[in-house]
Amino acid sequence: MKVLYTVLIFTLLIGCKSMNNDTSIPPPSIMRILVLGDWGRYGQYAQKQVAQQMNNTAKNEPIDFVIATGDNFYEDGVKDLNDPHWQQSYEQIYTGDKIQKDWFVILGNHDYSGNPTAELNYHQINKRWNMPSRYYSFAKSLANNTSVRFIFLDTTPFINEHRNNSAKHSDILNQNTTAQLKWLDSTLYASKETWKIVIGHHPIYSAGTGRGNQPEMIDLIKPLLEKYKVQLYIAGHSHNSQYIKRPDSKVDYMVAAAGAYANDMVRPNPDLLFGTNQPSFSMLTITPTSLKSSIIDTTGTVVFHKEIIK
């Protein structure tokens, strides 16, 4: 009940925040969102280059907000709100004027190695950092009476490998995965939005050599995505960028996990439309009739895009 109440309050706040004082202004006809994952590495590897190109991309195509798919701080999360990691991996890296937008964030397994509660509370320090609960949802309006439902999951507690190493993963055993599944089911059941996008740290399907398909996610999460006709599931974790479309699934699967250290090779797979272990990020471009996912490298080249037509 506490989680549901928190999520409800956040949904109301997001709705209020997105309202304009002039109610005659119609909803936008296009929405752009940058997506990155597995990123917080003190500016090392390619983190700074990815951040700079995110800003360059947003200069040409203004964005509405940023989604972070977890593993926000390597190797062991943050200790508290004053941890230097906040400055060295976030505040001092994503400084471009065009990406001073809200970030909507989820936890990854590396975040569970530190103090996850500090990441939930960092909104007190920086209002553009948003993680109101370990899982949450909100909707955004578009033109023509259409809208987008975003659902953010906390996937680490579902994964046996992490639960079996609870000494390394903070309060993982205190997380109620049954309650989260019920919440996901009820949220999707109630969703009447045109587009449904679900974000979780762990992939359902992945062609990564080190971090591939996740059986727990296939068993527990995929059936709900299929049941309620979710169009896109976005994950991190695999340390690369991928786009997968399986013939047995109505859902498209994207991995956005190359925000700094993209070391996981991509193996051949008949369902893999694209994969790269080059540092990169993604952009979602959403209109009332289309949902386009683009993968962009540190030179600003769109190395892949896929469009879903409504």
C-alpha positions in Angstrom: 0.0 0.0 0.0 2.8 2.4 0.8 4.5 1.8 -2.6 1.2 2.3 -4.4 0.5 5.5 -2.5 4.0 6.8 -3.4 3.5 5.9 -7.0 0.1 7.6 -7.1 1.5 10.8 -5.6 4.3 10.8 -8.1 1.9 10.3 -11.0 -0.1 13.3 -9.8 3.0 15.4 -9.4 4.3 14.5 -12.9 0.9 15.4 -14.3 0.9 18.8 -12.5 4.5 19.4 -13.5 3.8 18.9 -17.1 0.8 21.2 -17.1 1.1 24.6 -18.7 -0.6 27.7 -17.1 -2.1 28.4 -20.4 -4.6 25.5 -20.9 -5.2 26.6 -24.5 -1.8 25.2 -25.5 -2.4 21.8 -27.0 -0.3 18.7 -26.2 2.9 18.3 -28.3 2.8 16.4 -31.5 6.3 14.9 -30.9 8.2 13.8 -27.9 12.0 13.0 -27.7 13.7 11.1 -24.9 17.3 10.2 -24.5 18.1 6.8 -23.0 21.3 5.5 -21.5 22.4 2.8 -19.1 25.4 1.4 -17.2 27.0 4.9 -17.1 28.4 6.2 -13.8 32.2 5.7 -14.0 33.7 8.9 -12.7 33.9 10.2 -16.2 36.2 7.4 -17.3 36.1 5.2 -20.4 33.7 6.9 -22.8 31.3 8.4 -20.3 32.3 12.0 -21.0 32.1 11.5 -24.8 28.7 9.9 -24.5 27.5 12.8 -22.3 28.9 15.4 -24.8 27.2 13.7 -27.8 23.9 13.5 -25.9 24.0 17.3 -25.6 25.0 17.7 -29.3 22.1 15.5 -30.3 19.7 17.5 -28.2 20.8 20.7 -29.8 19.5 19.5 -33.1 16.5 17.6 -31.7 15.4 19.1 -28.4 14.5 16.5 -25.8 11.8 16.3 -23.2 13.7 14.1 -20.6 16.2 11.4 -20.0 15.7 7.8 -19.0 18.5 6.0 -17.1 18.3 2.2 -17.2 20.3 1.4 -14.0 23.8 0.6 -12.9 24.1 4.3 -12.3 27.2 4.2 -10.1 30.0 1.7 -10.5 31.2 -0.5 -9.0 29.2 -0.3 -5.7 26.5 2.3 -6.0 26.6 5.3 -3.6 27.1 5.4 0.2 24.8 8.3 0.9 23.7 11.7 -0.5 27.1 13.2 0.1 29.1 10.5 -1.8 31.6 12.1 -4.2 30.3 9.8 -6.9 27.3 12.1 -7.3 29.5 15.0 -8.4 32.2 13.0 -10.3 29.8 10.7 -12.2 26.7 12.8 -12.6 26.7 16.5 -11.8 30.1 17.2 -13.4 29.6 15.0 -16.4 26.1 15.8 -17.8 26.6 19.5 -17.9 25.5 20.4 -21.4 22.8 23.1 -21.5 20.5 21.0 -23.8 20.3 18.0 -21.4 19.4 20.0 -18.3 16.2 18.0 -18.2 14.5 15.7 -15.8 16.1 12.3 -15.4 13.8 9.3 -14.7 16.0 6.6 -13.1 15.8 3.0 -12.0 18.2 0.8 -9.9 20.6 -1.7 -11.3 22.4 -4.6 -9.5 25.5 -2.4 -9.0 23.3 0.2 -7.3 22.1 -2.5 -4.9 25.7 -2.9 -3.8 25.6 0.5 -2.2 22.7 2.4 -0.6 19.7 2.3 -2.9 17.7 4.5 -0.6 20.2 7.4 -1.2 19.4 7.2 -4.9 15.6 7.4 -4.2 16.3 10.5 -2.0 18.7 12.4 -4.2 15.7 14.4 -5.6 16.1 16.4 -2.4 19.5 17.6 -3.7 18.8 17.9 -7.4 15.2 18.2 -8.6 15.9 16.8 -12.0 16.9 13.4 -10.5 13.6 11.4 -10.2 13.3 8.0 -8.6 10.2 8.3 -6.4 10.1 4.6 -5.6 11.9 1.5 -6.7 9.2 1.0 -9.3 6.8 3.6 -10.6 4.8 4.8 -13.6 3.5 8.0 -15.3 1.8 9.0 -18.5 2.5 11.9 -20.9 0.0 13.4 -23.3 0.5 13.8 -27.1 -1.6 15.5 -29.8 -4.8 13.9 -31.2 -5.9 12.6 -27.8 -3.0 10.1 -27.7 -0.6 9.5 -24.8 2.4 7.4 -23.7 2.6 5.2 -20.5 6.1 4.8 -19.1 6.6 2.0 -16.5 9.8 1.7 -14.6 10.7 -1.6 -12.9 13.1 -2.7 -10.2 14.4 -5.9 -11.7 17.3 -6.8 -9.5 15.2 -8.6 -6.8 13.8 -10.9 -9.5 17.2 -12.3 -10.4 18.3 -15.4 -8.5 22.0 -14.7 -9.0 21.6 -11.5 -7.1 19.2 -12.8 -4.4 21.6 -15.7 -3.7 24.4 -13.1 -3.1 22.3 -11.0 -0.7 25.4 -9.9 1.3 26.5 -8.0 -1.8 23.1 -6.6 -2.6 22.0 -4.4 0.3 18.3 -4.9 1.2 17.4 -7.1 -1.8 15.7 -9.8 0.3 13.4 -7.2 1.8 11.9 -6.5 -1.7 8.5 -8.0 -2.4 8.6 -9.2 -6.0 5.1 -10.7 -5.8 3.7 -7.2 -4.9 5.7 -5.7 -7.8 4.3 -8.2 -10.3 0.7 -7.5 -9.0 1.4 -3.7 -9.4 2.7 -4.2 -12.9 -0.3 -6.3 -13.9 -2.8 -3.7 -12.5 -0.9 -0.8 -14.0 -0.9 -2.3 -17.4 -4.5 -3.4 -17.1 -5.6 0.1 -16.3 -3.4 1.7 -19.1 -5.4 3.1 -21.9 -2.5 5.0 -23.5 -1.7 4.7 -27.2 1.9 3.7 -26.4 3.2 1.5 -23.6 6.9 1.5 -22.8 8.4 -0.6 -20.0 11.9 0.0 -18.6 13.9 -2.4 -16.5 17.6 -2.9 -15.8 17.8 -6.5 -16.7 17.0 -7.5 -20.3 14.4 -10.1 -21.2 16.3 -11.0 -24.4 19.9 -10.1 -25.1 22.6 -11.3 -27.5 25.4 -10.2 -25.2 28.2 -12.7 -24.7 28.5 -12.0 -21.0 25.0 -11.0 -20.2 22.4 -12.8 -22.4 18.8 -13.8 -22.0 17.4 -13.5 -18.5 15.3 -16.6 -17.7 13.6 -15.0 -14.7 12.5 -12.0 -16.8 11.3 -14.3 -19.6 9.2 -16.3 -17.1 7.8 -13.4 -15.0 7.8 -10.2 -17.0 7.4 -11.1 -20.6 3.9 -12.7 -20.2 2.5 -9.4 -18.8 4.1 -7.4 -21.6 2.5 -9.7 -24.2 -0.8 -9.8 -22.4 -1.2 -6.0 -22.4 0.4 -5.3 -25.8 3.4 -3.3 -24.6 5.2 -2.1 -27.7 8.7 -1.7 -26.3 10.8 -3.0 -23.4 14.0 -1.2 -22.7 16.8 -2.7 -20.6 20.4 -2.0 -19.6 22.9 -4.5 -18.0 24.5 -6.0 -21.1 27.1 -3.3 -21.6 26.2 -2.7 -25.3 23.4 -1.5 -27.5 21.0 -3.9 -29.1 17.6 -4.1 -30.8 15.9 -7.4 -30.9 12.6 -8.5 -32.6 11.5 -12.1 -32.0 8.9 -13.8 -34.3 7.2 -15.2 -31.2 6.8 -11.9 -29.5 4.7 -8.7 -30.2 7.1 -6.7 -28.1 10.3 -5.1 -29.4 13.3 -5.3 -27.1 16.0 -2.7 -26.9 19.2 -2.7 -24.8 20.7 0.7 -23.9 23.7 -0.2 -21.7 26.7 1.4 -23.4 26.8 4.7 -21.6 30.4 4.4 -20.6 32.2 1.0 -20.7 30.8 -1.1 -23.6 32.7 -4.3 -23.1 30.2 -7.0 -23.8 30.5 -8.4 -27.3 27.3 -9.1 -29.3 27.0 -12.6 -30.7 25.2 -13.5 -33.9 21.5 -14.1 -33.3 18.7 -14.4 -35.9 16.4 -12.2 -33.7 19.1 -9.4 -33.4 18.3 -6.6 -35.8 21.3 -4.6 -34.6 24.0 -4.8 -31.9 27.2 -2.9 -31.1 29.7 -2.8 -28.2 30.7 0.7 -29.1 29.8 3.4 -26.5 26.4 4.7 -27.4 23.0 5.9 -26.2 19.5 5.8 -27.6 16.8 8.2 -28.5 13.0 7.6 -28.6 11.0 9.8 -30.9 7.3 9.4 -30.3 4.3 10.8 -32.2 0.7 9.9 -32.1 1.3 7.4 -34.9 4.9 6.2 -34.5 7.5 5.1 -32.0 11.0 5.3 -33.3 14.1 4.0 -31.5 17.5 5.2 -32.6 21.0 4.1 -31.4 23.6 6.9 -31.6 27.3 6.6 -31.2 29.8 9.2 -29.8 30.3 10.8 -33.3 26.6 11.5 -33.5 26.0 8.9 -36.1 22.6 7.2 -36.0 23.9 3.6 -36.4 20.5 2.0 -36.2 16.8 3.0 -36.1 13.6 1.1 -35.9 10.1 2.5 -36.2 6.9 1.0 -34.9 3.8 2.4 -36.7 0.5 2.5 -34.9 
